[in-house]
Amino acid sequence: MSTLRVTGLASGMDYESMIKQMMDAQRVPLDKLNQKKQINQWKQDDYRAINNKILDFKNAAFDMKLQSGYLTKGASSSNTNVATVTGSANAIEGSYTLQVQQLAKAATMKSGTLAGTTIGKDTTISVNGVNIELKSADTYQDLANKINAESVKTGVKVAYDSTLKSMFFSSTKTGASADIDLRGTDVGQILNLTPSTTAAATTGNVKLAADTSLASLAGKSITLSISGQDYKFDITSTTKAGDLVAKMNDSLKNTGVSVSLNKDGYLTIDNPDNSKPVSINASSDAGVVSALGLTGATPAPTVPSIYKQGQNAKVLFNGVAGEYDSNSFTIAGLSITAKAEGPDVTNINVTQDTETVFNKIKTFVDKYNDLISAINSELSEEQYRKFAPLTDAQKKEMTDDQIKQWEDKAKSGMLANDSILTSSLYKMRQALSSTVNGLASGQLSSLSDIGISSSLVSGTAVSGSYMDKGKLYIDENKLKQALSENSDQVMALFTTDDKNAKTSDTDGVATRLYDQASAIFSQIMDKAGASTSVRNTYVLGKESLDLDKRISTLTTKLADMEERYYDKFTAMEKYISQMNARSGSLASLLGG
């Protein structure tokens, strides 16, 4: 575009205003395209707002399809100081008894009184098999910090109190499998405790790998005796060395004894608690003992160790003994938390939790009412056809309040009488009102059977009319009675699914509404996409892209047109200026 524009200096004419007026007339088609684009965007926004509500309702309908939501059981404990209990769908209604004989506890340990504030020498201690490197200048707080930094690996945490001059160790889990195993030449000195000094391990002399096959020993066994109790381990044709180690540790997990293939590949029987003598029983097959390298096995060098073990919870449930590694456990579909041990017996009562199901259904109906209210509001919203989107030029002539008032009317009715929403609303109302076919004769088969309908009569009061446009009302007493007397039938009314996408008459109400909500959601996605959608993947996006192209083409055309106008007027100004100059010259020659 030319940067030199002569605007009426010679002619005295206001060409700027004249060109602006001509261009304003030429820009009318461009303004209309921009208005169409704005309307397109407003429609997208309204569709997407509705689709968010549809998605929320769709998720609620999915939850209503799940039978587990109708099988919730209420469970109560007669003594919540001893144990608390909650029911699940798998709990069976009835009465039970519970006695907590022993609570699960973590392994705990405290040091002796610690002299000074530093470790005093460079050394290494092992915490549940993880080495902790210590420097002489490390304080006891440093030691605590280093142990706690490895707690994910060790399952052990420790607190140091400088006032009490003690360290307090605790396993991060409860149960007999939780332990604290501290080892090291200086561990007793560091903690001011007397450790065990008996050999803690026996190591074989045949190298093995976890995948070493023991098929040649099929049919044979090895037996460990621990504190006089035998633990027999059989070998099959598919057993590998790693499998045998895993099987042994699973059986020995509550004994304090463990088995491993150490870093050099030797089978090691580890016994940190020297009060439990371990031996290979004479009944073991010699070939197995030899193959594992335990014949003539030598004890590992004496390593001082301090060992503590947690304990399991022990309970009697209806007289049957149970043992758990935590104070929170599940029995017969009941989630139980034991709180106090002793001789007291707690009575547990399990019933159908109709209140929870009632609230679930009520919430679902509320979500449905919110959705159809939003859809009806969009469909019936008044359109103000005289209020088109404002152009930039129009906005410059208005205040912010005036712009807002105008645009509120311009945005109104974007989805008035929309065919997608009208059809969808009809289908949802039909899905709700239609009887569920295929159920047993005499069974609850419609929402009205359980007190849910578009009208409600209570005495002389009547709720619901055509003015409510399909809003549902609940007869709470009738619904609660249905849940109390026929909970299975209520569940079937909502959750039945014939697994046939082509039919819906034998589907439950929630199944139908989920399918309908899914279909509506997809239709609107096809029409208006989502905020993250690529514009060429949905209808309004494609229209927007087309408008952008047309706007760009017309903008370029108008810019060229304006440039031509200025060029013509500039040329005319130059010509008039030349004529004025010649006229002046002639006048001077004629003595004017």
N, C-alpha and C positions, 0 to 999 in steps of 0.2 A: 504494500500500500504506500502511496506517495506520502512523504513527510511534509511537502510544501503545498499548503492549501491557502489560496487567496479567497477571502470570503467577503466580497462586496466592497472592497476599498475603492474600486473605480466606479462601480455601478451604484453603490449605496444600497444595494439589496441585501437582505439577511438570508444568504444562501444556506447557512447552517440550519436555520429553522425550517426552511423549505425542504432541504434534503431529509431532515429528521421526520417531517410530516409524511413525506413520500415513503420513507423506509418503515415508518410505523405501520402504514397500510400494507406494505409488502410483508411485514413480520407477522401478520395475523395468522397465516397458515402454520408458521413456526410455533406461535403461542399455543395454537390448538394441539399441535403434536406434543408439546411439553405438558399441556393439561391432561392429555390422554395418558402420558407416561405417569403423571402423578396419580391419576385415578387407578391405573394399573397397580402402582405400589400400594395404595391404600387398600385395594382389594386383597392383595397378597397378605398384608398385615392382618386384616380381619379374618381371612381364611386360616392363617397360621394361629391366631389367638384361639379360634374355635377348635382347631386341631389339637392344641395343647390340652384343652378340656376333654376332647374325645380320647386322647391318649391316657389321661388320668382315669377316665371312666373305663377304658379298655383294661387297664391294669387292675382296677377294682373288680371288673367282671371276671378276669382270669383267676383272681383269688377266690371268687365265689364259685368257680368251677371245681375247686379242689375239695375233695371229700374230707380231708384232714381238718379243714376249718369248721366242720360241723360235728366232729367227734371229740372236741375238747372236753376234758374231764375236770371237774372241780375236786380238789383233794384238800382235806383239812387234818391237822394234827391236834390231838387233845392236849398236848404239852409241848408248846413251841420252844420252851427252854431246853428240852431234850433234843428235838428234831423238828425241822420245818419240811414241808412237802408240797410239791406241785404236780398236777396230773398232765398227761399227754394223751394223744389220740389212742395210744396203745394200751392205756390203763383200763383195767376191767372194774366196773362198778362193784362195790362191796366194801366190807370192813376188814381191816388187817391190824396186826400188832407189831410193834417194833421195840426192841430193847438194845440200847447201845452199851455193849460190854466194854469196849475200848475205843478211844478216839485215835485217829491217825495222827502221827506226830512226825515232825522233821527230825533229822539227826542234829543234835546240838552238842557243843563242846565249849568249855572255857579254859583259858590258859591259867597258869598259876600267876601269882603276883610278879609283875615284870619289873626288874631293876633297871634303872637308867632309862634312856629314851632311844638309844640306837642299838642296832643288831650287834655291832662290835667286831664282825669278821665277814670276809667274803665267803659265801657259801651258797648252796642250792637246796631247796626243799621241794618235795613233790606234793601237789594237792590233787587227789583223785587222778593221778597219772600225768598231770601237767606240771612241768618243771617251772619253778619260780626262782629266777636268779636274784641274789641279794648282795649288796655291797656293805662293807663295814660301816659306812656313814649313813646307811638307810635307817630311818626311824621306824618305830613300830607302826606309825600311821602310813609310812611308805609301804611297809609290808602289807598292811590292810588294803591299800590302794591297788597294789600289784595283784593280790589275790582276787579282789573284786573285778579287776579288769579281765580276768579269765573266767568269770563266773558262768558265762554261757557254755563254756567247754566243761567246766568242773562241776557245775551245779552246787557250788559252795560260795557263800558270802560271809564276810567277817566285819565286825565293828570293833573299833579300838576306843577305849575310854581312858584318857590320860589321868583323870582324877582317881578312878578305881584301879588304874595301872593293870588293866586286864584286856584280853581280846576275847570276843564272843563269836564263835563260829556257828553257822546254821546252814543246813542244806536248803536249796531253793524249792525242793519238793518234799512232800510227806510220803510216808510208807516205808515198809521194810527194805525196799529196793533203793531208797535214798540213803546215802552214807557220806561220811567224812573220813577220808583216808590220807593222813599226813605222814610223809616219810622223809628221811634225810639223816645224814650223820649227826647234824647239829639240831634236829627238830626239837628234841627234848630240852636242850639247853636254851634254845630261842624262846620256847613257850613255858619254861620252868615247870615241865611235867616229866614224869618217868615213863618213857615209851616201852613198848614191847621190844625185846631183843632177841626173840626166837626167829629162826629163819622163816621168812614169809612166803617163799616160793620154791617150787621144784621144777627144774628145767630139763627137758629131754635132750638127746644128742643126735637126732635125725632131722635133717632139714626138710621142711614141708612148705607147700604153698596152699593158699585157700582152695585152689581148683585141683589139688592133687587127688586123684581117684583112689578110693579105698575098696573098689569092687572086689579085689582079691581076698578081702576079709569078710565078704558077705556072709551073713548068718552068725557071725561072731559078735562078742560084746566086751565092754570094759565096765567095771563097777568101781566107783569111788565110795569110800566110807568116810563120813564126816560126823564126828561126835557120835559114832556108833550107828549112824543111820546110813543105809546103802542107797546109792543112786546108780541104777543100771542104764547103760546106753547101748542100744543095738545098732549094728551096721548092716546096711542093705547094699544091693548091687549098684545103686545110684548115689550112695553117700560119698561126699567129698570131704576133705579135711576141714574146710570152712564150715560145711553143714554140721559136722560133728561138734565143732566148737560152739556153734550157735545153739544146737540142741542142748549141750551140756550147760551153757550159761542160762538158758531158759529155765532149766530144772533147778539150777543152783542159785537163782537170783535172790532167794531169801536166806541163804546160808552165810553170806559174807565171803564165800569162796568163788573165784572166777577162773576161767580158762581162756588162754589166748595163744595166738601164734606171734611170738615177739618179732622184733625188727630183723632178726637173723633167721627167722623161719623155724624156730624151735618151739615145740608145744610147751607151754608154761602153765602150771597149776598154781594159782596165786592165792595165798591164805593170809591176809593182813591181820586177822584176829587170831592170835596164837592160842586162845583158849579153846579153839575148835580143832582138835587133831585131825589131819587128813591123811588117808592112806589108800593105796590101790588094793582093792579086795582080792583075796586069793582066788575067788571064783572067776576073775577076769581071764579071758583067753590070752595065753602067753604070746601068740602071734600078733594080737592087737597091741599089747603092751610094747612088744619089740618094734613093730612097724611105726608106732608113734614115738619111738626113741626113749621110752620111759624105763626100759630095762637098764638098771645101773644109773638112773638119773641122779644128778647131784643137786643138793639144795643150793640155792643162790646164796651169795655172801649175806651175812646177817646185816639187815638194814633196820635201824630203829624206826618204829612206826607207832602212830596213835590212831586208833580206829573207833568210830562211833557209828551206830546204825539207827535209822528211824524205825517207826512201828506202824503197822497197818491198823485201820479201823476194823473192829470186829462187832458184828451185830447178829441179833436173832430176829428174823422176819417171819412172822407166823410160826415161830419155833424152829425155823431152818437157819443154820449158821451160815454167815457170809463174811468175807474178808475183802477189804478194799484199801487201795493205797492212798485214798483221799477221803476227807470227811464229806465230800459231795459225791454221790454215786446214784446209779439208777437201778431200781428193782421193779420188775413187772410193770414197766411203763411209768413208774413214779420217780420223779427227781427228788432225792432226799438229801438234806444237809444235816448231819449229826452235829450236835452242839455240846452235849454233856454226857458223860458215861456214868453208869450206875445201874441199880436194880430196877429203877422205874420203867414201867411199860407204857409206851405211847400208843394210843388207838388212832388209826388212820382210817378216814372215811372217804370213799371215792364215789362221786355222783356225776351225772351228766351235767355239764356246765351250760345250761340253757341261757343264762344271762349274757354270756359272752357271744353266743350264736345270735341271740336277739339283737345285740348291739351291732354285730357284724352286718346283719340284714338291714337294720335301720340306717346304718352309715351308707350302705350300697344304694338304698332308695333315695337318700338325701343327695348322693352324687348324681343319680339319674335325674332327679328334679332340677338340680343346678345346671346340668347339661342341657336339658330340653328348654329350660328357662332362657339360657344363653342363646340357643338356636332360635327360639321363637322371637327373642328380642331382635336378633339380626334380620329375621324374615319380615318382621312388622315395622322395622325402623323407617321413619318417614324420609322420603327423598325430596331434596330441594334442588330441582333441576336448574333453577335460575342462579344457583350459587356454584359457579364453576371454580376450579382451582385458580388462585390468584397468580397473575404474572409478576415478574420482578418489578416491572414498572408500576403496577398497581400497588404493590406492597410499599413502595417508596412514598406513596401518597397517603398511607394509613398509619395509625398508631398500632402498638403491639396488641392492645385489647381489641381493637377493631379487626385486626388480622385473625386473632384467635376466634372471635365470634363468627367471623365469616367462614373460616375453615372448619369449625365445628359443624356448620350446616352443610358445607361442601362435602365433608366426609360421611355424613349421615346417609344411611340406606345403601351402602356399597353392596350388601348382600340381600337386599330386599327381594323377596319372592324368588330367591336363588333355587334353581332346579335341583342341585345336588343336596342342599340342606332340606328342601321340602320333601323330596323322595326319602331321604334318610330318616327324617323324623317320622314319617308314616310307617316305615318298616320297623323302626324300634318300637313304636306303639303297638303295632300288630304282633311283634314278638312277645311283648308283655301280656297282651290280652288273650292270646290264643291258648287253648288247652294243650297240655303236654300229652300226646297220644302214646300208646304202647305201655302205659303203666298198668299195674294190676287193677282189676275191677274194684271200685270203691275207694281207691287210693286218692290222696290229695293230688289234683292234677292241674290246678290253676292258682294264680296268685290270690284270687278272691277267696279261695278255699282256706287260706291262712290269714285272711284279714287285710290284704293289700289290694287296693283298687283306686280308681280315679274319683270315687265318691265314698263318703263315710257317713253313716247314719248313727247318731248317738242320742237316744231319747228323741227329743223334738228337734235337735240340731242336725243340720245336714252340711257336710263339708264337700266341696268339689262340684264343679259345673263345667260346661263347655268353655266358659271364660278362662278356666285354668289351663286349657290347652294341653291336657294329658298329664298334669301333675298327679303324683300318687300320694295316697293317704294310707296310714296304717292304723288298724284296729289293734292296739297293743295287747289287750286282753285275749283276743282271738289268736294272735300270733304266738303269744306265750303259751297258750293252751295247746296249740298245735305242736310246738317244740317240746312241751312236757309229755304229751301223750303219743305223738307220732314223729319223733325226731328223724327217724330213718326216712319217712315219707317226705318230710320237708327237704332233707338232703337230696333225695332223688328228684324232687320238683325242680331244684336248681341245677344239679350237676349231671343229670343224665345226658349221655352223648352217644348217638348212634354211629358215629365215625363215618358218616356219609355226607360229604360236602354238598351233595346235590339236594338233600332234603333237610328240613328243620322241624317238621311237625312232631317228631319223636325226640327232639332234643329238649333238655331242660332250659329254664328261663335264662340262667347265667350263660349257658353254652350259646344260646341264640344271640344274646346281647353282645357277647364277646365277638362272635362272628360278624354281627352287624357293625359293631364299633371298628373292627379291623377293616371291613370293606369301606366304611366311610373315610377312615383315616387314609387309606390308600388312594381313594378318589381325590381327596383334597390334596394329597401329596402330588398326584399327577397334575392337578390344576395349579397349585400355588407353591409346591415345593416346601423346603424348610430353609432356615437362615443359612445353613451350610451347603445347600444344594447348588449345583452348577446351573446357570440360567437356561442352558439349552436342553435341560432334562425335564422341564415341566412347561405347561401351556403358557401361563402368564409370563414366565421367564423368556420364552421364545418371542412372545409379543413385545416384551421390553427390549430385547435385542434388536428386533426389527425397527422399533421406534427410534432406538439410538442411531441406527444407520440412516434412517430418513431425516432425523434431526441434524445429524452431521452433514449430510448432503445438502440440505436446505440452508444450513448455517453458512457453508462455503459459498453457495450460490448468492445469498444475500450480501455477504461480504464483498463479493466481486461486483455485485450490482451497485453497492454504495460507492465503491471505488470508481466505477464508471461515472456515476453522477458527479462526484467531486472532480474527476478529470474534465468533464464537459463544462462544468461551471468555472473551473480554473482557466480553461481555454478561453471561455467567453470573457472572463475578467481581463485576461491579458489582451484580448482583441479590443475591448472597450478602452483599456488603458492606452493602447497604441493609437486608437482613433482620437482619444482626448489629446494625446501628445501632438498629433498632426494638426488637429484643429487649433491648438495653441500656437503652433508654428505659423500656420496660415494667417491667423489673426495678427500676429506680430509683423508679418510681412506686409499686410494690408494697412498697417498703422493702427490696428485696433487696440 
